[in-house]
Amino acid sequence: MRVVFMGTPEFAVPALQVLINYSGIEVVGVVTQPDRPVGRKRLLTPTPVKAEAQKHDIPVLQPEKLRRPESVEELQALHPDLIVTAAYGQILPKSVLAIPKLGCINIHASLLPRYRGGAPIHHAVMNGDTVTGVTIMYMAEGLDTGDMISSVELPIEDIDTTGSMFKKLSAAGAQLLLDTLPDLLVGHVQAVAQNHEIAVYSPNISREQELINWSQSAISIWNQVRGLNPSPGAYTIWNGEVLKIWTCDKPGQSEGTNVSANEINGTQVTKAGSYEPGTVVAVSEQGIQVAAGEGVLTITELQPAGKKAMQAAQFVLGGRLEVGTVLG
């Protein structure tokens, strides 16, 4: 069975490894995104999927645009029976979908039709979901609209971030592929159509979604922070500069602070009966407590502009962030 694999980030590597090690399958080619500059020195770096393919001497294609005729011809020349994708980063055109006789399947990091699109893990964590999963589906011309072949659920725990769920879902996706391949290769799968009326989309994260709105509830901001960890990171503004917020305690888990007073150090705040959202109400080695639209958020790890990320205990030693400061 001749298989072409398409993928780019670390998320896709375990699935590629499953195909490489699967008896009766020959991975005849890998398609991944072009090498990109990485780091401060902007060194041209291969994708994790390319690096894995090169370990096994598998031919690698890196088209800038997959839909270009020359790219399609390169794929046709590989004569794949099946194309498997996982976080590739480009939509497959009809000309590519028509190449393999067994079709094209995709390993998608959500329980479809929820969170179609490019950032399903980010959105699941940011929205405070407690369950997510992986779906393997046939690919169609629409964005993650194809019939579903198999799926598996995973819990999202309080300690999870997008980074931790990325690893869990990557491993779950590879295992689901391994479990699905026997029936798929002999044509015994019974795919189920998605209910398009309940579809939810998860586009790539915008810069606006990274900015903390302190008028939201503390629990919403906590979800935003962990949903944007480790990339691209949530931020607020302090002294006219970006202040990244990396980790916080779940609201209600740390020592509370009385935020019912409407004065801080003798200064009247703008919202009667409570602190103005974004106001620093307590500073200690345990964390920096900030009033939200509802509740208080305790920041435990942060990163000032031009500095490395640090624990709140290290940051407060400088004494630069005073009670009464309004962030944002």
C-alpha positions as protocol buffer text, in pm:
chain_id: "A"
residue {
  index: 1
  type: MET
  ca { x: 0 y: 0 z: 0 }
}
residue {
  index: 2
  type: ARG
  ca { x: 159 y: 327 z: -117 }
}
residue {
  index: 3
  type: VAL
  ca { x: 92 y: 617 z: 123 }
}
residue {
  index: 4
  type: VAL
  ca { x: 180 y: 985 z: 107 }
}
residue {
  index: 5
  type: PHE
  ca { x: 184 y: 1170 z: 440 }
}
residue {
  index: 6
  type: MET
  ca { x: 123 y: 1544 z: 473 }
}
residue {
  index: 7
  type: GLY
  ca { x: 202 y: 1727 z: 795 }
}
residue {
  index: 8
  type: THR
  ca { x: 418 y: 2001 z: 941 }
}
residue {
  index: 9
  type: PRO
  ca { x: 450 y: 2049 z: 1321 }
}
residue {
  index: 10
  type: GLU
  ca { x: 554 y: 1814 z: 1600 }
}
residue {
  index: 11
  type: PHE
  ca { x: 186 y: 1721 z: 1641 }
}
residue {
  index: 12
  type: ALA
  ca { x: 202 y: 1522 z: 1315 }
}
residue {
  index: 13
  type: VAL
  ca { x: 524 y: 1327 z: 1382 }
}
residue {
  index: 14
  type: PRO
  ca { x: 373 y: 1037 z: 1585 }
}
residue {
  index: 15
  type: ALA
  ca { x: 119 y: 971 z: 1307 }
}
residue {
  index: 16
  type: LEU
  ca { x: 399 y: 959 z: 1050 }
}
residue {
  index: 17
  type: GLN
  ca { x: 586 y: 714 z: 1272 }
}
residue {
  index: 18
  type: VAL
  ca { x: 278 y: 489 z: 1284 }
}
residue {
  index: 19
  type: LEU
  ca { x: 269 y: 475 z: 903 }
}
residue {
  index: 20
  type: ILE
  ca { x: 643 y: 412 z: 873 }
}
residue {
  index: 21
  type: ASN
  ca { x: 624 y: 118 z: 1112 }
}
residue {
  index: 22
  type: TYR
  ca { x: 297 y: -29 z: 982 }
}
residue {
  index: 23
  type: SER
  ca { x: 334 y: -364 z: 806 }
}
residue {
  index: 24
  type: GLY
  ca { x: 211 y: -355 z: 448 }
}
residue {
  index: 25
  type: ILE
  ca { x: 246 y: 23 z: 409 }
}
residue {
  index: 26
  type: GLU
  ca { x: 521 y: 205 z: 221 }
}
residue {
  index: 27
  type: VAL
  ca { x: 544 y: 578 z: 285 }
}
residue {
  index: 28
  type: VAL
  ca { x: 648 y: 685 z: -66 }
}
residue {
  index: 29
  type: GLY
  ca { x: 661 y: 1056 z: 7 }
}
residue {
  index: 30
  type: VAL
  ca { x: 610 y: 1328 z: 266 }
}
residue {
  index: 31
  type: VAL
  ca { x: 466 y: 1671 z: 194 }
}
residue {
  index: 32
  type: THR
  ca { x: 535 y: 1950 z: 442 }
}
residue {
  index: 33
  type: GLN
  ca { x: 564 y: 2326 z: 456 }
}
residue {
  index: 34
  type: PRO
  ca { x: 883 y: 2496 z: 328 }
}
residue {
  index: 35
  type: ASP
  ca { x: 1170 y: 2553 z: 570 }
}
residue {
  index: 36
  type: ARG
  ca { x: 1125 y: 2877 z: 765 }
}
residue {
  index: 37
  type: PRO
  ca { x: 1363 y: 3109 z: 958 }
}
residue {
  index: 38
  type: VAL
  ca { x: 1354 y: 3032 z: 1331 }
}
residue {
  index: 39
  type: GLY
  ca { x: 1492 y: 3210 z: 1637 }
}
residue {
  index: 40
  type: ARG
  ca { x: 1676 y: 3537 z: 1680 }
}
residue {
  index: 41
  type: LYS
  ca { x: 1940 y: 3434 z: 1429 }
}
residue {
  index: 42
  type: ARG
  ca { x: 1664 y: 3349 z: 1178 }
}
residue {
  index: 43
  type: LEU
  ca { x: 1822 y: 3018 z: 1087 }
}
residue {
  index: 44
  type: LEU
  ca { x: 1642 y: 2830 z: 808 }
}
residue {
  index: 45
  type: THR
  ca { x: 1496 y: 2527 z: 986 }
}
residue {
  index: 46
  type: PRO
  ca { x: 1320 y: 2216 z: 852 }
}
residue {
  index: 47
  type: THR
  ca { x: 977 y: 2127 z: 988 }
}
residue {
  index: 48
  type: PRO
  ca { x: 960 y: 1847 z: 1248 }
}
residue {
  index: 49
  type: VAL
  ca { x: 786 y: 1625 z: 992 }
}
residue {
  index: 50
  type: LYS
  ca { x: 1062 y: 1683 z: 735 }
}
residue {
  index: 51
  type: ALA
  ca { x: 1328 y: 1601 z: 994 }
}
residue {
  index: 52
  type: GLU
  ca { x: 1152 y: 1273 z: 1078 }
}
residue {
  index: 53
  type: ALA
  ca { x: 1113 y: 1181 z: 710 }
}
residue {
  index: 54
  type: GLN
  ca { x: 1481 y: 1242 z: 644 }
}
residue {
  index: 55
  type: LYS
  ca { x: 1575 y: 998 z: 922 }
}
residue {
  index: 56
  type: HIS
  ca { x: 1406 y: 727 z: 714 }
}
residue {
  index: 57
  type: ASP
  ca { x: 1524 y: 846 z: 371 }
}
residue {
  index: 58
  type: ILE
  ca { x: 1169 y: 927 z: 260 }
}
residue {
  index: 59
  type: PRO
  ca { x: 1141 y: 1175 z: -30 }
}
residue {
  index: 60
  type: VAL
  ca { x: 1015 y: 1516 z: 89 }
}
residue {
  index: 61
  type: LEU
  ca { x: 814 y: 1769 z: -111 }
}
residue {
  index: 62
  type: GLN
  ca { x: 778 y: 2127 z: 17 }
}
residue {
  index: 63
  type: PRO
  ca { x: 554 y: 2320 z: -223 }
}
residue {
  index: 64
  type: GLU
  ca { x: 481 y: 2681 z: -137 }
}
residue {
  index: 65
  type: LYS
  ca { x: 136 y: 2633 z: -294 }
}
residue {
  index: 66
  type: LEU
  ca { x: 2 y: 2279 z: -318 }
}
residue {
  index: 67
  type: ARG
  ca { x: -258 y: 2372 z: -579 }
}
residue {
  index: 68
  type: ARG
  ca { x: 1 y: 2470 z: -842 }
}
residue {
  index: 69
  type: PRO
  ca { x: -1 y: 2228 z: -1140 }
}
residue {
  index: 70
  type: GLU
  ca { x: 363 y: 2132 z: -1094 }
}
residue {
  index: 71
  type: SER
  ca { x: 296 y: 2040 z: -729 }
}
residue {
  index: 72
  type: VAL
  ca { x: -2 y: 1825 z: -825 }
}
residue {
  index: 73
  type: GLU
  ca { x: 208 y: 1651 z: -1090 }
}
residue {
  index: 74
  type: GLU
  ca { x: 479 y: 1569 z: -835 }
}
residue {
  index: 75
  type: LEU
  ca { x: 217 y: 1404 z: -615 }
}
residue {
  index: 76
  type: GLN
  ca { x: 66 y: 1211 z: -904 }
}
residue {
  index: 77
  type: ALA
  ca { x: 410 y: 1075 z: -989 }
}
residue {
  index: 78
  type: LEU
  ca { x: 423 y: 906 z: -647 }
}
residue {
  index: 79
  type: HIS
  ca { x: 109 y: 701 z: -731 }
}
residue {
  index: 80
  type: PRO
  ca { x: -29 y: 695 z: -375 }
}
residue {
  index: 81
  type: ASP
  ca { x: -315 y: 462 z: -283 }
}
residue {
  index: 82
  type: LEU
  ca { x: -390 y: 678 z: 22 }
}
residue {
  index: 83
  type: ILE
  ca { x: -301 y: 1027 z: 144 }
}
residue {
  index: 84
  type: VAL
  ca { x: -292 y: 1090 z: 521 }
}
residue {
  index: 85
  type: THR
  ca { x: -272 y: 1444 z: 659 }
}
residue {
  index: 86
  type: ALA
  ca { x: -223 y: 1587 z: 1007 }
}
residue {
  index: 87
  type: ALA
  ca { x: -181 y: 1960 z: 1069 }
}
residue {
  index: 88
  type: TYR
  ca { x: -37 y: 2015 z: 723 }
}
residue {
  index: 89
  type: GLY
  ca { x: -130 y: 2382 z: 699 }
}
residue {
  index: 90
  type: GLN
  ca { x: -280 y: 2402 z: 348 }
}
residue {
  index: 91
  type: ILE
  ca { x: -620 y: 2309 z: 210 }
}
residue {
  index: 92
  type: LEU
  ca { x: -602 y: 2023 z: -39 }
}
residue {
  index: 93
  type: PRO
  ca { x: -747 y: 2120 z: -377 }
}
residue {
  index: 94
  type: LYS
  ca { x: -985 y: 1894 z: -569 }
}
residue {
  index: 95
  type: SER
  ca { x: -701 y: 1795 z: -804 }
}
residue {
  index: 96
  type: VAL
  ca { x: -512 y: 1644 z: -509 }
}
residue {
  index: 97
  type: LEU
  ca { x: -816 y: 1487 z: -341 }
}
residue {
  index: 98
  type: ALA
  ca { x: -882 y: 1292 z: -661 }
}
residue {
  index: 99
  type: ILE
  ca { x: -536 y: 1129 z: -679 }
}
residue {
  index: 100
  type: PRO
  ca { x: -548 y: 830 z: -437 }
}
residue {
  index: 101
  type: LYS
  ca { x: -796 y: 548 z: -495 }
}
residue {
  index: 102
  type: LEU
  ca { x: -861 y: 512 z: -120 }
}
residue {
  index: 103
  type: GLY
  ca { x: -907 y: 887 z: -80 }
}
residue {
  index: 104
  type: CYS
  ca { x: -749 y: 1139 z: 155 }
}
residue {
  index: 105
  type: ILE
  ca { x: -797 y: 1123 z: 532 }
}
residue {
  index: 106
  type: ASN
  ca { x: -717 y: 1384 z: 796 }
}
residue {
  index: 107
  type: ILE
  ca { x: -634 y: 1356 z: 1165 }
}
residue {
  index: 108
  type: HIS
  ca { x: -805 y: 1658 z: 1321 }
}
residue {
  index: 109
  type: ALA
  ca { x: -756 y: 1768 z: 1683 }
}
residue {
  index: 110
  type: SER
  ca { x: -1120 y: 1813 z: 1783 }
}
residue {
  index: 111
  type: LEU
  ca { x: -1450 y: 1630 z: 1802 }
}
residue {
  index: 112
  type: LEU
  ca { x: -1598 y: 1740 z: 1473 }
}
residue {
  index: 113
  type: PRO
  ca { x: -1806 y: 1927 z: 1374 }
}
residue {
  index: 114
  type: ARG
  ca { x: -1689 y: 2131 z: 1674 }
}
residue {
  index: 115
  type: TYR
  ca { x: -1377 y: 2340 z: 1607 }
}
residue {
  index: 116
  type: ARG
  ca { x: -1320 y: 2308 z: 1237 }
}
residue {
  index: 117
  type: GLY
  ca { x: -1022 y: 2511 z: 1123 }
}
residue {
  index: 118
  type: GLY
  ca { x: -662 y: 2584 z: 1213 }
}
residue {
  index: 119
  type: ALA
  ca { x: -663 y: 2633 z: 1592 }
}
residue {
  index: 120
  type: PRO
  ca { x: -895 y: 2374 z: 1747 }
}
residue {
  index: 121
  type: ILE
  ca { x: -681 y: 2310 z: 2057 }
}
residue {
  index: 122
  type: HIS
  ca { x: -641 y: 2680 z: 2139 }
}
residue {
  index: 123
  type: HIS
  ca { x: -1015 y: 2742 z: 2113 }
}
residue {
  index: 124
  type: ALA
  ca { x: -1115 y: 2438 z: 2319 }
}
residue {
  index: 125
  type: VAL
  ca { x: -895 y: 2546 z: 2611 }
}
residue {
  index: 126
  type: MET
  ca { x: -976 y: 2917 z: 2579 }
}
residue {
  index: 127
  type: ASN
  ca { x: -1349 y: 2841 z: 2585 }
}
residue {
  index: 128
  type: GLY
  ca { x: -1316 y: 2640 z: 2904 }
}
residue {
  index: 129
  type: ASP
  ca { x: -1418 y: 2308 z: 2749 }
}
residue {
  index: 130
  type: THR
  ca { x: -1367 y: 2006 z: 2973 }
}
residue {
  index: 131
  type: VAL
  ca { x: -1366 y: 1750 z: 2688 }
}
residue {
  index: 132
  type: THR
  ca { x: -1209 y: 1748 z: 2344 }
}
residue {
  index: 133
  type: GLY
  ca { x: -1068 y: 1477 z: 2121 }
}
residue {
  index: 134
  type: VAL
  ca { x: -944 y: 1365 z: 1781 }
}
residue {
  index: 135
  type: THR
  ca { x: -1143 y: 1285 z: 1467 }
}
residue {
  index: 136
  type: ILE
  ca { x: -1022 y: 1098 z: 1159 }
}
residue {
  index: 137
  type: MET
  ca { x: -1227 y: 1195 z: 856 }
}
residue {
  index: 138
  type: TYR
  ca { x: -1230 y: 1176 z: 480 }
}
residue {
  index: 139
  type: MET
  ca { x: -1122 y: 1505 z: 329 }
}
residue {
  index: 140
  type: ALA
  ca { x: -1359 y: 1710 z: 115 }
}
residue {
  index: 141
  type: GLU
  ca { x: -1329 y: 2043 z: -61 }
}
residue {
  index: 142
  type: GLY
  ca { x: -1469 y: 2236 z: 237 }
}
residue {
  index: 143
  type: LEU
  ca { x: -1279 y: 2320 z: 557 }
}
residue {
  index: 144
  type: ASP
  ca { x: -1290 y: 2004 z: 772 }
}
residue {
  index: 145
  type: THR
  ca { x: -1633 y: 1913 z: 635 }
}
residue {
  index: 146
  type: GLY
  ca { x: -1572 y: 1553 z: 529 }
}
residue {
  index: 147
  type: ASP
  ca { x: -1741 y: 1238 z: 661 }
}
residue {
  index: 148
  type: MET
  ca { x: -1609 y: 1110 z: 994 }
}
residue {
  index: 149
  type: ILE
  ca { x: -1441 y: 769 z: 1013 }
}
residue {
  index: 150
  type: SER
  ca { x: -1346 y: 742 z: 1382 }
}
residue {
  index: 151
  type: SER
  ca { x: -1294 y: 956 z: 1691 }
}
residue {
  index: 152
  type: VAL
  ca { x: -1171 y: 946 z: 2049 }
}
residue {
  index: 153
  type: GLU
  ca { x: -1246 y: 1173 z: 2346 }
}
residue {
  index: 154
  type: LEU
  ca { x: -993 y: 1322 z: 2590 }
}
residue {
  index: 155
  type: PRO
  ca { x: -1058 y: 1528 z: 2905 }
}
residue {
  index: 156
  type: ILE
  ca { x: -919 y: 1879 z: 2946 }
}
residue {
  index: 157
  type: GLU
  ca { x: -809 y: 1914 z: 3309 }
}
residue {
  index: 158
  type: ASP
  ca { x: -753 y: 2231 z: 3509 }
}
residue {
  index: 159
  type: ILE
  ca { x: -376 y: 2186 z: 3488 }
}
residue {
  index: 160
  type: ASP
  ca { x: -385 y: 2160 z: 3109 }
}
residue {
  index: 161
  type: THR
  ca { x: -268 y: 2427 z: 2867 }
}
residue {
  index: 162
  type: THR
  ca { x: -277 y: 2426 z: 2489 }
}
residue {
  index: 163
  type: GLY
  ca { x: 80 y: 2295 z: 2508 }
}
residue {
  index: 164
  type: SER
  ca { x: -8 y: 1993 z: 2722 }
}
residue {
  index: 165
  type: MET
  ca { x: -321 y: 1915 z: 2518 }
}
residue {
  index: 166
  type: PHE
  ca { x: -113 y: 1940 z: 2199 }
}
residue {
  index: 167
  type: LYS
  ca { x: 102 y: 1651 z: 2323 }
}
residue {
  index: 168
  type: LYS
  ca { x: -193 y: 1445 z: 2450 }
}
residue {
  index: 169
  type: LEU
  ca { x: -394 y: 1487 z: 2129 }
}
residue {
  index: 170
  type: SER
  ca { x: -90 y: 1414 z: 1914 }
}
residue {
  index: 171
  type: ALA
  ca { x: -42 y: 1078 z: 2087 }
}
residue {
  index: 172
  type: ALA
  ca { x: -416 y: 1006 z: 2078 }
}
residue {
  index: 173
  type: GLY
  ca { x: -431 y: 1085 z: 1707 }
}
residue {
  index: 174
  type: ALA
  ca { x: -147 y: 846 z: 1630 }
}
residue {
  index: 175
  type: GLN
  ca { x: -313 y: 568 z: 1830 }
}
residue {
  index: 176
  type: LEU
  ca { x: -648 y: 634 z: 1662 }
}
residue {
  index: 177
  type: LEU
  ca { x: -480 y: 610 z: 1322 }
}
residue {
  index: 178
  type: LEU
  ca { x: -322 y: 278 z: 1423 }
}
residue {
  index: 179
  type: ASP
  ca { x: -663 y: 148 z: 1536 }
}
residue {
  index: 180
  type: THR
  ca { x: -838 y: 272 z: 1220 }
}
residue {
  index: 181
  type: LEU
  ca { x: -593 y: 152 z: 955 }
}
residue {
  index: 182
  type: PRO
  ca { x: -690 y: -220 z: 948 }
}
residue {
  index: 183
  type: ASP
  ca { x: -1050 y: -152 z: 843 }
}
residue {
  index: 184
  type: LEU
  ca { x: -958 y: 149 z: 631 }
}
residue {
  index: 185
  type: LEU
  ca { x: -709 y: -40 z: 415 }
}
residue {
  index: 186
  type: VAL
  ca { x: -960 y: -314 z: 329 }
}
residue {
  index: 187
  type: GLY
  ca { x: -1251 y: -75 z: 278 }
}
residue {
  index: 188
  type: HIS
  ca { x: -1459 y: -178 z: 580 }
}
residue {
  index: 189
  type: VAL
  ca { x: -1508 y: 166 z: 735 }
}
residue {
  index: 190
  type: GLN
  ca { x: -1854 y: 319 z: 767 }
}
residue {
  index: 191
  type: ALA
  ca { x: -1804 y: 695 z: 758 }
}
residue {
  index: 192
  type: VAL
  ca { x: -2069 y: 922 z: 911 }
}
residue {
  index: 193
  type: ALA
  ca { x: -2167 y: 1261 z: 770 }
}
residue {
  index: 194
  type: GLN
  ca { x: -2116 y: 1565 z: 992 }
}
residue {
  index: 195
  type: ASN
  ca { x: -2408 y: 1774 z: 1111 }
}
residue {
  index: 196
  type: HIS
  ca { x: -2313 y: 2099 z: 941 }
}
residue {
  index: 197
  type: GLU
  ca { x: -2583 y: 2294 z: 1127 }
}
residue {
  index: 198
  type: ILE
  ca { x: -2397 y: 2264 z: 1458 }
}
residue {
  index: 199
  type: ALA
  ca { x: -2047 y: 2325 z: 1319 }
}
residue {
  index: 200
  type: VAL
  ca { x: -1818 y: 2555 z: 1517 }
}
residue {
  index: 201
  type: TYR
  ca { x: -1509 y: 2713 z: 1360 }
}
residue {
  index: 202
  type: SER
  ca { x: -1171 y: 2780 z: 1519 }
}
residue {
  index: 203
  type: PRO
  ca { x: -970 y: 3017 z: 1300 }
}
residue {
  index: 204
  type: ASN
  ca { x: -604 y: 3090 z: 1371 }
}
residue {
  index: 205
  type: ILE
  ca { x: -550 y: 3310 z: 1676 }
}
residue {
  index: 206
  type: SER
  ca { x: -551 y: 3683 z: 1606 }
}
residue {
  index: 207
  type: ARG
  ca { x: -348 y: 3947 z: 1787 }
}
residue {
  index: 208
  type: GLU
  ca { x: -671 y: 4088 z: 1931 }
}
residue {
  index: 209
  type: GLN
  ca { x: -746 y: 3754 z: 2101 }
}
residue {
  index: 210
  type: GLU
  ca { x: -411 y: 3768 z: 2280 }
}
residue {
  index: 211
  type: LEU
  ca { x: -492 y: 4095 z: 2461 }
}
residue {
  index: 212
  type: ILE
  ca { x: -649 y: 4050 z: 2805 }
}
residue {
  index: 213
  type: ASN
  ca { x: -974 y: 4237 z: 2863 }
}
residue {
  index: 214
  type: TRP
  ca { x: -985 y: 4277 z: 3240 }
}
residue {
  index: 215
  type: SER
  ca { x: -1359 y: 4347 z: 3228 }
}
residue {
  index: 216
  type: GLN
  ca { x: -1411 y: 3977 z: 3164 }
}
residue {
  index: 217
  type: SER
  ca { x: -1453 y: 3735 z: 3454 }
}
residue {
  index: 218
  type: ALA
  ca { x: -1144 y: 3599 z: 3625 }
}
residue {
  index: 219
  type: ILE
  ca { x: -1232 y: 3246 z: 3509 }
}
residue {
  index: 220
  type: SER
  ca { x: -1254 y: 3362 z: 3145 }
}
residue {
  index: 221
  type: ILE
  ca { x: -913 y: 3529 z: 3165 }
}
residue {
  index: 222
  type: TRP
  ca { x: -765 y: 3219 z: 3330 }
}
residue {
  index: 223
  type: ASN
  ca { x: -891 y: 3010 z: 3037 }
}
residue {
  index: 224
  type: GLN
  ca { x: -750 y: 3266 z: 2792 }
}
residue {
  index: 225
  type: VAL
  ca { x: -406 y: 3255 z: 2956 }
}
residue {
  index: 226
  type: ARG
  ca { x: -376 y: 2877 z: 2957 }
}
residue {
  index: 227
  type: GLY
  ca { x: -528 y: 2855 z: 2610 }
}
residue {
  index: 228
  type: LEU
  ca { x: -252 y: 3080 z: 2473 }
}
residue {
  index: 229
  type: ASN
  ca { x: 28 y: 2899 z: 2655 }
}
residue {
  index: 230
  type: PRO
  ca { x: 292 y: 2827 z: 2521 }
}
residue {
  index: 231
  type: SER
  ca { x: 217 y: 3025 z: 2206 }
}
residue {
  index: 232
  type: PRO
  ca { x: 142 y: 3299 z: 2124 }
}
residue {
  index: 233
  type: GLY
  ca { x: 80 y: 3403 z: 2487 }
}
residue {
  index: 234
  type: ALA
  ca { x: -175 y: 3633 z: 2650 }
}
residue {
  index: 235
  type: TYR
  ca { x: -67 y: 3987 z: 2732 }
}
residue {
  index: 236
  type: THR
  ca { x: -169 y: 4309 z: 2899 }
}
residue {
  index: 237
  type: ILE
  ca { x: -18 y: 4658 z: 2897 }
}
residue {
  index: 238
  type: TRP
  ca { x: 194 y: 4791 z: 3184 }
}
residue {
  index: 239
  type: ASN
  ca { x: 379 y: 5123 z: 3172 }
}
residue {
  index: 240
  type: GLY
  ca { x: 303 y: 5146 z: 2803 }
}
residue {
  index: 241
  type: GLU
  ca { x: 470 y: 4813 z: 2722 }
}
residue {
  index: 242
  type: VAL
  ca { x: 358 y: 4455 z: 2665 }
}
residue {
  index: 243
  type: LEU
  ca { x: 346 y: 4236 z: 2976 }
}
residue {
  index: 244
  type: LYS
  ca { x: 302 y: 3869 z: 2892 }
}
residue {
  index: 245
  type: ILE
  ca { x: 98 y: 3660 z: 3136 }
}
residue {
  index: 246
  type: TRP
  ca { x: 194 y: 3292 z: 3123 }
}
residue {
  index: 247
  type: THR
  ca { x: 30 y: 3120 z: 3420 }
}
residue {
  index: 248
  type: CYS
  ca { x: -235 y: 3199 z: 3679 }
}
residue {
  index: 249
  type: ASP
  ca { x: -403 y: 3015 z: 3962 }
}
residue {
  index: 250
  type: LYS
  ca { x: -754 y: 2898 z: 3887 }
}
residue {
  index: 251
  type: PRO
  ca { x: -985 y: 3157 z: 4048 }
}
residue {
  index: 252
  type: GLY
  ca { x: -1102 y: 3029 z: 4384 }
}
residue {
  index: 253
  type: GLN
  ca { x: -794 y: 2809 z: 4440 }
}
residue {
  index: 254
  type: SER
  ca { x: -571 y: 3071 z: 4601 }
}
residue {
  index: 255
  type: GLU
  ca { x: -616 y: 3299 z: 4898 }
}
residue {
  index: 256
  type: GLY
  ca { x: -886 y: 3555 z: 4826 }
}
residue {
  index: 257
  type: THR
  ca { x: -855 y: 3930 z: 4858 }
}
residue {
  index: 258
  type: ASN
  ca { x: -1136 y: 4160 z: 4968 }
}
residue {
  index: 259
  type: VAL
  ca { x: -1218 y: 4368 z: 4661 }
}
residue {
  index: 260
  type: SER
  ca { x: -1538 y: 4528 z: 4791 }
}
residue {
  index: 261
  type: ALA
  ca { x: -1376 y: 4855 z: 4897 }
}
residue {
  index: 262
  type: ASN
  ca { x: -1372 y: 5141 z: 4648 }
}
residue {
  index: 263
  type: GLU
  ca { x: -1047 y: 5298 z: 4763 }
}
residue {
  index: 264
  type: ILE
  ca { x: -685 y: 5193 z: 4716 }
}
residue {
  index: 265
  type: ASN
  ca { x: -428 y: 5382 z: 4920 }
}
residue {
  index: 266
  type: GLY
  ca { x: -681 y: 5661 z: 4961 }
}
residue {
  index: 267
  type: THR
  ca { x: -754 y: 5692 z: 4588 }
}
residue {
  index: 268
  type: GLN
  ca { x: -1112 y: 5664 z: 4466 }
}
residue {
  index: 269
  type: VAL
  ca { x: -1150 y: 5410 z: 4184 }
}
residue {
  index: 270
  type: THR
  ca { x: -1383 y: 5454 z: 3889 }
}
residue {
  index: 271
  type: LYS
  ca { x: -1626 y: 5172 z: 3959 }
}
residue {
  index: 272
  type: ALA
  ca { x: -1821 y: 5229 z: 4281 }
}
residue {
  index: 273
  type: GLY
  ca { x: -1830 y: 4937 z: 4520 }
}
residue {
  index: 274
  type: SER
  ca { x: -1541 y: 4746 z: 4359 }
}
residue {
  index: 275
  type: TYR
  ca { x: -1201 y: 4789 z: 4206 }
}
residue {
  index: 276
  type: GLU
  ca { x: -1170 y: 4897 z: 3846 }
}
residue {
  index: 277
  type: PRO
  ca { x: -1098 y: 4588 z: 3633 }
}
residue {
  index: 278
  type: GLY
  ca { x: -724 y: 4548 z: 3584 }
}
residue {
  index: 279
  type: THR
  ca { x: -635 y: 4697 z: 3922 }
}
residue {
  index: 280
  type: VAL
  ca { x: -356 y: 4528 z: 4117 }
}
residue {
  index: 281
  type: VAL
  ca { x: -510 y: 4461 z: 4458 }
}
residue {
  index: 282
  type: ALA
  ca { x: -230 y: 4261 z: 4623 }
}
residue {
  index: 283
  type: VAL
  ca { x: 135 y: 4180 z: 4556 }
}
residue {
  index: 284
  type: SER
  ca { x: 320 y: 3897 z: 4730 }
}
residue {
  index: 285
  type: GLU
  ca { x: 559 y: 3611 z: 4662 }
}
residue {
  index: 286
  type: GLN
  ca { x: 256 y: 3387 z: 4606 }
}
residue {
  index: 287
  type: GLY
  ca { x: 135 y: 3595 z: 4314 }
}
residue {
  index: 288
  type: ILE
  ca { x: 0 y: 3923 z: 4184 }
}
residue {
  index: 289
  type: GLN
  ca { x: -373 y: 3957 z: 4239 }
}
residue {
  index: 290
  type: VAL
  ca { x: -563 y: 4159 z: 3982 }
}
residue {
  index: 291
  type: ALA
  ca { x: -931 y: 4256 z: 3992 }
}
residue {
  index: 292
  type: ALA
  ca { x: -1134 y: 4132 z: 3697 }
}
residue {
  index: 293
  type: GLY
  ca { x: -1486 y: 4218 z: 3591 }
}
residue {
  index: 294
  type: GLU
  ca { x: -1593 y: 3937 z: 3820 }
}
residue {
  index: 295
  type: GLY
  ca { x: -1355 y: 3793 z: 4076 }
}
residue {
  index: 296
  type: VAL
  ca { x: -979 y: 3820 z: 4124 }
}
residue {
  index: 297
  type: LEU
  ca { x: -704 y: 3659 z: 3915 }
}
residue {
  index: 298
  type: THR
  ca { x: -373 y: 3557 z: 4072 }
}
residue {
  index: 299
  type: ILE
  ca { x: -82 y: 3580 z: 3826 }
}
residue {
  index: 300
  type: THR
  ca { x: 199 y: 3337 z: 3905 }
}
residue {
  index: 301
  type: GLU
  ca { x: 428 y: 3366 z: 3599 }
}
residue {
  index: 302
  type: LEU
  ca { x: 480 y: 3666 z: 3372 }
}
residue {
  index: 303
  type: GLN
  ca { x: 725 y: 3824 z: 3130 }
}
residue {
  index: 304
  type: PRO
  ca { x: 801 y: 4197 z: 3109 }
}
residue {
  index: 305
  type: ALA
  ca { x: 904 y: 4342 z: 2773 }
}
residue {
  index: 306
  type: GLY
  ca { x: 1266 y: 4258 z: 2690 }
}
residue {
  index: 307
  type: LYS
  ca { x: 1298 y: 4007 z: 2977 }
}
residue {
  index: 308
  type: LYS
  ca { x: 1269 y: 3634 z: 3019 }
}
residue {
  index: 309
  type: ALA
  ca { x: 962 y: 3474 z: 3174 }
}
residue {
  index: 310
  type: MET
  ca { x: 979 y: 3468 z: 3554 }
}
residue {
  index: 311
  type: GLN
  ca { x: 782 y: 3359 z: 3856 }
}
residue {
  index: 312
  type: ALA
  ca { x: 578 y: 3624 z: 4034 }
}
residue {
  index: 313
  type: ALA
  ca { x: 800 y: 3583 z: 4343 }
}
residue {
  index: 314
  type: GLN
  ca { x: 1103 y: 3689 z: 4138 }
}
residue {
  index: 315
  type: PHE
  ca { x: 919 y: 3975 z: 3970 }
}
residue {
  index: 316
  type: VAL
  ca { x: 783 y: 4132 z: 4290 }
}
residue {
  index: 317
  type: LEU
  ca { x: 1133 y: 4150 z: 4442 }
}
residue {
  index: 318
  type: GLY
  ca { x: 1196 y: 4447 z: 4212 }
}
residue {
  index: 319
  type: GLY
  ca { x: 908 y: 4632 z: 4376 }
}
residue {
  index: 320
  type: ARG
  ca { x: 808 y: 4797 z: 4049 }
}
residue {
  index: 321
  type: LEU
  ca { x: 446 y: 4683 z: 4044 }
}
residue {
  index: 322
  type: GLU
  ca { x: 253 y: 4856 z: 4320 }
}
residue {
  index: 323
  type: VAL
  ca { x: -93 y: 4794 z: 4462 }
}
residue {
  index: 324
  type: GLY
  ca { x: -332 y: 5029 z: 4286 }
}
residue {
  index: 325
  type: THR
  ca { x: -162 y: 5000 z: 3946 }
}
residue {
  index: 326
  type: VAL
  ca { x: -417 y: 4951 z: 3668 }
}
residue {
  index: 327
  type: LEU
  ca { x: -305 y: 4708 z: 3398 }
}
residue {
  index: 328
  type: GLY
  ca { x: -422 y: 4745 z: 3041 }
}
